């Protein structure tokens, strides 16, 4: 089985920890490894010769420096930032050019995971499913630990074989009341976004459901100049919207997994991933907290950061930026960055 790890995101929701020149997947958010390095280490038992990393051309040096033993030709560059439909299609067509066939595991470079051995076993299980029936997807679904409105959820049905369940549907970022109901039902699992599929099956889905994009990409991979000149003109569609949502439930199998998985996709989600209980604080650097709960306080400077009476507050102090916001306002950081850009503060992005 070949492994395709996507590492091209800009990490804007983790600003100011994550910047355009060094997005979150390259930062040391936990311990002494970046999340990209963690992602590669998790799949190393399957053979690094089968691993590929898809990223933006701007991050070439970062990937090469962090994964120096990746085989030559195993970094697949995207010439411009589009959404994932174009990025996945381009990566798969480039793999096809290199003679890759059979099952592909599509993974992400910006997650945490406590039980990587379970992950490897799940990927191997998924591989056997695809080898028996190439015309389907296998979705890995994580056992939920709490209600989480910031994630997608997978509705699972009856167990068809040990560990394998019917796929019944999705719900992306449900509202609080619905999220509580979903969690309590026991019929829904977190969606980490890990897919396993046969490369030819998905390329055929592109030809069926995204014919214009498929034709354009097929021409671009044969002509680097055309790729550089025209790639940015492709439709900005998510992979889910372009492909996944088009398939029938019968074309998917769900593997229920317990990976200790978390997605530090926002500053508050990062706090949730790094502490054992929601009411706990995460503090780093020269920080003193008093009567403070459920807060994220990160200080990279010598100046002391002290908090009193905070609840659910994010504080990030870096060399050139200080962010203070309530946990419920963390999603608005993306619009804040647009405001910074509009005010000529691009150097801080």
C-alpha positions in Angstrom: 0.0 0.0 0.0 1.2 3.5 -0.8 0.8 6.4 1.6 -0.1 9.9 0.5 0.4 12.6 3.2 -1.0 16.1 2.6 1.1 18.8 4.1 0.2 21.9 2.1 -2.2 23.7 4.5 -1.4 27.3 5.6 -2.5 26.8 9.2 -4.2 30.2 9.4 -6.4 29.2 12.3 -3.3 28.7 14.5 -2.0 32.3 14.0 0.2 33.7 15.4 1.9 30.3 16.2 1.5 29.3 12.6 2.6 31.6 9.8 2.4 31.6 6.0 6.2 30.8 5.8 6.0 28.1 8.4 2.5 26.6 8.8 1.5 24.4 11.7 2.5 21.1 10.2 6.1 22.2 10.4 6.0 23.7 13.9 7.0 21.9 17.1 3.5 22.0 18.7 4.2 19.0 20.9 7.5 17.7 22.0 10.6 17.8 19.7 8.9 16.8 16.4 6.6 18.7 14.0 3.3 17.1 13.2 4.6 16.3 9.7 7.5 14.3 11.3 5.0 12.6 13.6 2.8 11.6 10.6 5.8 10.1 8.8 7.0 8.2 11.9 3.6 6.7 12.3 3.7 5.1 8.9 7.4 4.2 8.9 6.6 0.6 9.8 4.8 0.3 6.4 8.0 1.3 4.6 9.1 4.9 3.8 9.7 3.8 0.2 5.9 3.7 -0.1 5.4 7.2 1.4 4.7 10.4 -0.6 4.2 13.9 0.6 2.0 16.4 -1.3 2.7 20.0 -0.5 3.0 23.5 -1.9 6.2 24.4 -3.8 6.8 27.1 -1.2 7.4 24.5 1.5 9.9 22.4 -0.5 12.9 23.3 1.8 10.9 22.7 5.0 9.8 19.2 3.9 13.2 18.2 2.7 14.9 19.4 5.9 12.4 17.7 8.2 12.1 14.4 6.3 15.7 14.0 4.9 15.4 10.3 4.2 12.3 10.5 2.0 13.2 8.9 -1.3 13.9 11.2 -4.2 10.8 12.0 -6.2 8.4 11.3 -3.3 7.5 15.0 -2.7 4.7 16.0 -5.0 4.5 19.8 -5.4 1.4 21.9 -6.0 2.2 25.1 -7.9 -0.5 27.2 -6.3 -3.0 26.9 -3.4 -6.3 25.5 -4.5 -8.8 23.4 -2.5 -8.3 19.7 -2.0 -10.2 18.4 -5.0 -7.5 19.8 -7.3 -4.7 18.9 -4.9 -5.8 15.3 -4.6 -6.5 14.9 -8.3 -3.0 16.3 -9.2 -1.2 14.1 -6.6 -3.0 10.9 -7.8 -2.3 11.6 -11.4 1.4 12.2 -10.6 1.5 8.9 -8.7 -0.1 7.2 -11.7 2.7 8.6 -13.8 5.2 7.0 -11.5 3.6 3.6 -11.9 1.7 3.5 -8.6 -1.3 1.2 -8.5 -3.5 -0.5 -6.0 -4.5 0.8 -2.5 -3.7 4.4 -1.4 -4.0 5.7 2.1 -4.8 9.4 2.1 -3.5 11.0 5.3 -2.8 14.4 6.9 0.3 16.0 8.3 -1.2 18.1 11.1 -2.8 15.7 13.6 -1.8 14.2 17.0 -2.2 10.5 17.7 -1.5 8.6 21.0 -1.8 5.0 19.6 0.1 4.8 16.3 0.2 1.0 16.5 -3.6 0.9 16.2 -3.3 3.2 13.2 -0.9 0.9 11.3 -3.1 -2.1 12.0 -6.2 -0.2 10.8 -4.4 0.8 7.5 -3.4 -2.8 7.0 -7.0 -3.9 7.6 -8.2 -1.3 5.1 -5.7 -2.4 2.5 -7.1 -6.0 2.6 -10.7 -4.6 2.1 -9.6 -2.6 -0.9 -7.7 -5.5 -2.4 -10.9 -7.6 -2.2 -13.1 -4.9 -3.6 -11.3 -2.0 -5.3 -14.5 -0.1 -6.1 -15.1 1.5 -2.7 -13.7 3.7 0.0 -12.7 2.7 3.5 -13.2 5.4 6.1 -11.4 5.4 9.4 -13.7 6.6 12.2 -12.3 7.5 15.6 -14.1 6.6 18.9 -15.3 10.0 20.2 -14.2 11.1 23.6 -16.6 14.1 24.0 -19.0 16.2 22.1 -17.1 18.3 19.5 -18.8 20.8 17.3 -15.6 21.6 15.3 -15.3 18.2 13.7 -17.1 16.1 11.2 -19.0 13.0 12.3 -19.6 9.7 10.6 -22.9 7.8 11.0 -22.1 4.1 11.3 -24.5 1.2 10.9 -24.4 -2.5 11.7 -21.1 -4.4 11.8 -20.7 -6.5 8.7 -17.4 -8.1 9.6 -15.3 -7.8 12.7 -14.3 -4.1 13.0 -16.1 -3.2 9.7 -19.4 -1.2 9.7 -21.9 0.0 7.2 -21.6 3.7 6.2 -24.8 5.7 6.7 -23.8 9.3 6.3 -22.0 12.4 7.5 -22.6 15.5 9.6 -20.1 18.3 9.4 -19.8 20.6 12.5 -23.2 20.0 14.0 -24.8 22.7 16.2 -24.4 22.2 20.0 -27.8 20.6 20.6 -27.5 18.2 17.7 -23.9 17.4 18.6 -25.0 16.4 22.1 -27.6 14.1 20.5 -25.1 12.6 18.1 -22.6 11.8 20.8 -25.2 10.3 23.2 -26.6 8.0 20.5 -23.4 6.0 20.2 -24.1 5.7 16.4 -21.7 8.4 15.3 -17.9 8.5 15.3 -15.4 11.3 14.7 -14.2 11.8 11.2 -10.4 12.2 11.1 -10.5 12.4 7.3 -8.4 9.3 6.7 -9.4 7.4 3.5 -8.1 4.3 1.9 -9.0 3.6 -1.8 -7.8 2.1 -5.0 -6.1 4.8 -7.2 -7.8 3.8 -10.4 -11.2 3.8 -8.7 -10.9 7.4 -7.5 -9.4 8.6 -10.8 -12.5 7.2 -12.5 -14.7 9.0 -10.0 -12.9 12.3 -11.1 -13.6 11.5 -14.7 -17.3 10.8 -13.9 -18.1 13.6 -11.4 -15.4 16.3 -12.2 -14.8 15.7 -16.0 -13.5 19.2 -16.7 -11.0 19.1 -13.8 -10.0 15.6 -14.7 -9.3 16.5 -18.3 -7.4 19.7 -17.3 -5.2 17.9 -14.8 -4.4 15.1 -17.2 -3.1 17.7 -19.6 -1.2 19.6 -17.0 0.7 16.6 -15.6 2.2 16.2 -19.1 3.2 19.8 -19.4 4.8 21.6 -16.5 4.5 25.0 -18.1 0.7 24.5 -18.6 0.5 23.3 -14.9 2.2 26.5 -13.6 0.1 28.8 -15.9 -3.3 27.2 -15.5 -3.5 25.3 -12.2 -4.7 28.3 -10.3 -7.7 28.5 -12.6 -9.2 25.2 -11.5 -12.4 25.2 -9.4 -11.8 25.6 -5.7 -13.7 22.5 -4.4 -13.2 20.4 -1.4 -12.4 16.7 -2.0 -15.6 15.9 0.0 -17.7 18.1 -2.2 -16.2 17.0 -5.5 -16.0 13.2 -4.9 -16.9 11.8 -1.5 -20.4 13.2 -1.3 -21.2 11.7 -4.8 -20.7 8.1 -3.8 -23.4 5.7 -2.6 -23.3 4.5 1.0 -22.8 1.0 -0.4 -19.5 2.1 -1.9 -18.0 2.7 1.6 -16.9 0.7 4.6 -16.2 2.2 8.0 -13.4 0.9 10.3 -14.0 1.9 13.9 -10.7 2.8 15.4 -9.3 4.0 18.8 -6.2 6.1 17.9 -6.2 8.7 20.6 -6.5 11.1 17.6 -6.9 14.8 17.8 -6.8 17.6 15.3 -5.1 20.8 16.6 -6.8 22.8 13.9 -7.4 25.9 16.1 -5.7 27.3 19.1 -8.4 26.0 21.4 -8.4 22.6 19.8 -4.7 22.5 20.3 -5.3 23.2 24.0 -7.9 20.3 24.1 -5.3 18.0 22.5 -2.6 18.9 25.0 -4.5 18.6 28.3 -6.3 15.7 29.9 -9.5 17.6 31.0 -11.3 20.6 29.5 -11.0 22.7 32.6 -7.2 22.4 32.7 -5.0 25.2 31.4 -2.2 24.7 28.9 0.7 27.1 29.6 4.1 27.4 27.9 6.9 29.7 28.6 7.3 32.4 31.2 3.7 32.3 32.4 1.9 32.7 35.8 -1.8 32.0 36.0 -4.1 32.9 39.0 -7.7 31.8 39.2 -7.6 30.9 35.5 -9.3 27.8 34.0 -9.8 26.3 30.5 -7.3 28.6 29.0 -4.4 28.5 26.5 -1.4 30.7 27.5 1.6 30.5 25.3 4.6 32.9 25.7 7.7 32.9 23.5 9.3 36.0 25.0 11.3 36.8 28.2 8.7 39.2 29.4 6.4 37.6 32.0 2.8 36.9 31.0 0.4 36.7 34.0 -3.3 36.1 34.0 -5.9 36.6 36.7 -9.6 35.4 36.6 -9.6 34.1 33.0 -12.0 31.3 31.8 -11.8 30.0 28.3 -9.3 32.5 27.0 -6.5 32.1 24.5 -3.3 34.2 24.9 -0.4 33.8 22.5 2.6 36.1 22.8 5.3 35.9 20.1 8.1 38.2 19.0 6.0 40.3 16.8 2.3 39.7 17.7 0.1 39.3 20.8 -3.3 37.6 20.4 -6.0 37.5 23.1 -9.4 36.1 22.4 -12.2 34.0 23.9 -12.3 30.3 22.9 -15.6 30.8 21.1 -14.1 33.5 18.9 -11.1 31.4 17.8 -12.8 30.7 14.4 -12.8 34.4 13.7 -9.0 34.5 13.6 -9.2 33.8 9.9 -11.2 37.0 9.3 -8.8 38.8 11.6 -5.9 37.9 9.2 -7.8 39.4 6.3 -8.1 42.6 8.3 -4.4 42.6 9.0 -3.7 42.1 5.3 -6.2 44.9 4.4 -4.3 47.2 6.8 -0.9 46.6 5.3 0.3 44.3 8.0 1.3 41.3 5.8 4.7 41.0 7.5 2.8 39.6 10.5 1.0 36.9 8.6 
